[in-house]
Amino acid sequence: MNISKQIVDDFVANDISFVTTVPCKQLGGVIEEVEARPEIYHIPSNKEDEGMGLCAGAFMGGKRPAIIMQNTAIGVTINTLVTLTQFYRMPLPMLISYRGELKEPVACQAEMAVHTKALLAQLSIPTYHFHKKEDAQELDAILKYTFMCNKPVAILTDATFWGGY
């Protein structure tokens, strides 16, 4: 099965009906799959913190949201994650391309990879790292967890998971 389809199937199975995305080459297949699904209302975002605001509005409106983004914007989202998502106990699955890891062709991406997990840990955000295709079998349980405990959850997907660039 196509991994992008499998991921979006898990979103749909967990009643995620609102997804916002920021363009990303690694996550392009997932974004295309989200866009193709009539069960999901897809709104592209200009910036990750803006997308989190859209997800908060969707959640307050009774939807289960998710955001698809790159790890390079974690720094931009810290205030929104803490003062909105965490303060108001909003569940938010964050499917994140983990740029800067093995097989990364762009040198400047490596710097944020050094800080990504530490920043998420400092914010007490549960973080899962998908490195192999089989790791995606955990997605359903991760999604159930985030909605059960009303927490944001980071799912990092690196270049090895996606098969390189």
C-alpha positions as CSV (number, residue, x, y, z in Angstrom):
1,M,0.0,0.0,0.0
2,N,1.1,3.5,-0.7
3,I,2.4,5.1,2.5
4,S,0.7,8.4,1.9
5,K,-2.6,6.7,1.4
6,Q,-2.0,4.6,4.6
7,I,-1.3,7.8,6.6
8,V,-4.5,9.6,5.3
9,D,-6.5,6.4,5.8
10,D,-5.5,6.5,9.5
11,F,-6.5,10.2,9.7
12,V,-9.9,9.4,8.3
13,A,-10.3,6.3,10.6
14,N,-9.7,8.7,13.5
15,D,-12.3,11.2,12.4
16,I,-9.7,13.8,11.4
17,S,-11.8,16.0,9.2
18,F,-9.7,19.2,9.0
19,V,-6.1,19.3,7.8
20,T,-3.9,22.3,7.2
21,T,-0.7,22.0,5.3
22,V,2.4,24.0,4.6
23,P,4.2,23.0,1.3
24,C,6.9,20.3,1.7
25,K,8.5,18.1,-0.9
26,Q,8.8,15.1,1.5
27,L,5.2,15.3,2.5
28,G,3.9,16.1,-1.0
29,G,2.3,12.7,-1.5
30,V,0.4,13.0,1.8
31,I,-0.7,16.5,0.9
32,E,-2.0,15.3,-2.4
33,E,-3.9,12.4,-0.7
34,V,-5.4,14.8,1.8
35,E,-6.6,17.1,-1.0
36,A,-8.2,14.2,-2.8
37,R,-10.3,13.0,0.2
38,P,-13.8,14.3,0.4
39,E,-13.9,13.5,4.1
40,I,-11.2,16.0,4.9
41,Y,-11.5,19.8,4.6
42,H,-8.1,20.9,3.5
43,I,-6.8,24.5,4.0
44,P,-3.2,25.2,2.9
45,S,-1.4,27.6,5.2
46,N,1.3,30.2,4.5
47,K,3.0,29.6,7.9
48,E,2.9,26.8,10.5
49,D,1.8,29.0,13.4
50,E,-1.1,30.3,11.2
51,G,-2.0,26.7,10.5
52,M,-2.1,25.9,14.2
53,G,-4.5,28.8,14.6
54,L,-6.7,27.3,11.9
55,C,-6.6,24.0,13.7
56,A,-7.6,25.6,17.0
57,G,-10.6,27.2,15.3
58,A,-11.5,23.9,13.7
59,F,-11.3,22.1,17.0
60,M,-13.4,24.7,18.7
61,G,-15.9,24.2,15.9
62,G,-16.2,20.5,16.7
63,K,-13.7,19.1,14.1
64,R,-10.7,16.9,14.7
65,P,-7.7,18.7,13.1
66,A,-4.2,17.9,12.1
67,I,-1.3,19.9,10.6
68,I,1.3,18.8,8.1
69,M,4.5,20.8,8.2
70,Q,8.4,20.8,8.3
71,N,10.5,20.7,11.4
72,T,12.3,23.8,10.2
73,A,9.4,25.9,11.5
74,I,9.2,24.5,15.0
75,G,10.8,27.6,16.3
76,V,8.1,29.8,14.8
77,T,5.4,27.7,16.4
78,I,6.6,27.6,20.0
79,N,4.4,30.5,21.2
80,T,1.3,29.2,19.5
81,L,1.9,25.6,20.8
82,V,2.3,26.8,24.4
83,T,-0.2,29.7,24.7
84,L,-3.0,28.2,22.5
85,T,-2.7,24.5,21.8
86,Q,-1.3,23.4,25.2
87,F,-3.0,26.0,27.4
88,Y,-6.4,25.1,26.1
89,R,-5.6,21.4,26.0
90,M,-6.3,21.0,22.3
91,P,-5.3,17.7,20.6
92,L,-3.2,18.3,17.5
93,P,-1.4,15.6,15.5
94,M,1.5,17.2,13.8
95,L,2.9,15.2,10.9
96,I,6.3,16.7,10.5
97,S,9.0,16.2,7.8
98,Y,12.2,15.9,9.8
99,R,14.5,17.8,7.6
100,G,18.3,17.8,8.2
101,E,18.7,14.1,9.1
102,L,20.4,11.4,7.1
103,K,20.0,11.7,3.3
104,E,19.3,15.4,3.6
105,P,20.8,17.2,0.5
106,V,20.4,20.8,1.8
107,A,23.1,21.7,4.4
108,C,21.2,24.5,6.1
109,Q,18.4,22.1,7.1
110,A,20.8,20.1,9.3
111,E,21.0,22.9,11.9
112,M,17.3,22.7,12.8
113,A,17.4,18.9,13.0
114,V,19.9,19.3,15.8
115,H,17.3,21.3,17.9
116,T,14.0,19.8,16.9
117,K,13.7,16.9,19.4
118,A,15.1,19.0,22.2
119,L,12.6,21.8,21.6
120,L,9.7,19.4,21.5
121,A,11.0,17.7,24.7
122,Q,11.3,21.1,26.4
123,L,7.6,21.7,25.5
124,S,6.7,18.3,26.8
125,I,5.2,17.3,23.5
126,P,5.2,13.5,22.9
127,T,7.3,12.9,19.9
128,Y,7.5,9.8,17.6
129,H,10.2,9.4,14.9
130,F,9.2,7.4,11.8
131,H,12.4,6.1,10.2
132,K,11.2,2.9,8.5
133,K,8.0,2.3,6.6
134,E,6.9,-0.2,9.4
135,D,6.9,2.7,11.9
136,A,3.8,4.0,10.3
137,Q,1.9,1.1,11.8
138,E,2.0,3.0,15.1
139,L,0.1,6.1,13.6
140,D,-3.4,4.8,14.5
141,A,-2.4,4.4,18.2
142,I,-0.6,7.8,18.2
143,L,-3.7,9.5,16.8
144,K,-6.0,7.8,19.3
145,Y,-3.5,8.9,22.1
146,T,-3.5,12.6,21.1
147,F,-7.4,12.8,21.0
148,M,-7.7,10.8,24.3
149,C,-5.3,13.1,26.3
150,N,-6.0,16.4,24.4
151,K,-2.3,17.0,23.7
152,P,-0.3,18.0,20.6
153,V,1.8,15.1,19.3
154,A,4.7,15.3,16.9
155,I,5.2,12.6,14.3
156,L,8.6,13.1,12.7
157,T,9.2,11.5,9.3
158,D,12.7,11.6,8.0
159,A,14.1,11.2,4.5
160,T,14.9,7.6,5.1
161,F,11.2,7.0,5.9
162,W,10.2,8.6,2.6
163,G,12.9,6.8,0.6
164,G,15.2,9.8,0.2
165,Y,14.8,12.8,-2.0
